[in-house]
């Protein structure tokens, strides 16, 4: 669409601009949160409202569909990674890779320490690799298996994994979101990371204390008896031929993540290697390996099947496959349909510009940045846009108040990068829930590292502690 055609479109008032946002939030809070309705139709209804507003502005159906297609085109790499994750889990069950890690996890980790262990291990892996998805999809999946075997609360374990995974994604120099936040806020990478420590380290300590206390209290409910753990270990040992080479597939994925190799070829290579290991070590067939890749692994692939095995083992192992991700991908398509229609209306820009006119203090500016970042994350389902839009809109406001832009880069990471997995319909939220097998709202209370940084950011904003100052930019003449 050219500029002349765009100028002929009706401009939205603030009230009209709020309609699609308020409609989406109302539908999701009431429909999904209260009534338990499916997210997909609620997002499609939200998309229809946004499209109706765009039609009223003077846009035609082709404009709406082109905007949606543009959003979906950007989402395709995410969709392909999600598909690959399904294949990865299925083939790693087939090879014995995940069962091998679960086997040793059950032997070495006691129920009291599973949450703190999950938090620390995923934190270390994500810091070293800079990828939350990689750490959750490798050691995170194995740790969920250990938690299941120990009968520890799966939402608590998933929350600990997500917290650890996003701790590294937030402060690792290898993380693309960390680099991107520094770039869009016009600060340097290491100044950004150093400034992030003000909110990230207290959040890390708080999360570690919560997981340690929860593990040594009755908060997690009943844990597995030693006999039950022994039965699972014995069953796994009887099904698989364990060998140290089984850790090669996750090692390859983590090595590739560390070296910033292309993700999809890397994951597919790990799937191929897992099938080869399954054929070689477990005595299974190539056909069964491809079935595990497509449909997911099933214990019936073993000659003895699940006969005589306690019920916990099939629940632990029968999962994965490309087809297991189809419902997840549908959710991504619905979310990006709303985001595409909303972008066409220009609603977000109008809302944020109005917000800028009522900001008069540092605390209000930090709070507005946090609110805007979360709003953009939920409305666009796009983690990069959630960093870019607030950075572009608020950069001048930070300079006018005499604030270093590393305050801006820190705040958008506190409210964007680590909050994205806690919103059910975003790509990160969908990925974590699907990969770990726990719904977003169930794991959310336990993802302490992710949301606590927001409270520290607000405290610093209103008290002035941890706020880097510069000379205020000269005010423009009125």
Number of C-alpha atoms within 10 A of each C-alpha: 7 6 7 8 10 11 9 11 15 14 15 18 11 15 10 15 21 15 15 26 21 12 18 23 18 15 21 23 13 13 17 16 14 10 11 11 14 13 18 20 15 22 26 19 17 29 26 17 20 29 27 19 22 25 18 14 16 17 21 13 13 9 17 24 16 14 20 23 17 14 23 21 13 12 17 14 13 18 22 13 18 25 22 26 29 26 32 31 28 32 35 33 28 36 31 27 28 27 26 23 22 26 24 13 21 22 13 10 17 18 22 19 16 26 31 22 23 28 29 20 19 28 27 16 24 30 24 20 25 31 27 29 22 24 31 28 23 25 22 29 21 23 31 29 26 30 28 21 26 24 19 22 18 22 25 26 31 33 30 35 35 34 32 34 35 29 29 25 29 31 25 22 19 21 22 15 22 26 21 17 29 25 17 19 24 18 18 15 20 15 13 26 21 13 20 24 16 18 23 25 14 15 23 23 12 16 24 22 13 16 25 17 16 18 22 12 11 10 11 18 12 12 20 17 11 10 9 16 20 15 16 22 21 13 18 20 14 11 18 19 16 19 12 9 11 23 16 15 26 23 14 16 24 24 15 18 23 19 12 15 13 10 17 17 14 18 22 17 16 23 27 19 19 29 30 19 25 26 18 14 17 18 14 19 15 14 11 21 28 20 20 29 29 21 19 27 27 21 19 12 16 15 11 11 13 17 10 8 17 13 11 16 20 16 14 18 22 18 21 29 25 21 15 20 21 15 12 20 20 13 22 24 24 22 29 31 27 27 25 24 29 28 20 22 28 14 24 22 15 18 19 21 13 11 14 16 8 11 15 11 12 21 18 16 23 25 22 19 24 23 17 25 29 24 19 24 26 25 24 25 26 22 24 18 15 26 31 19 19 27 25 12 16 22 19 14 19 23 18 16 19 17 21 20 26 26 23 30 32 28 29 30 28 26 27 33 26 27 27 25 27 26 18 22 28 22 25 23 21 23 27 27 22 20 23 25 15 19 17 24 15 16 24 24 14 23 28 23 29 32 19 21 27 25 14 18 26 20 17 18 21 16 11 13 12 17 17 13 16 13 11 14 14 10 8 6 4 3
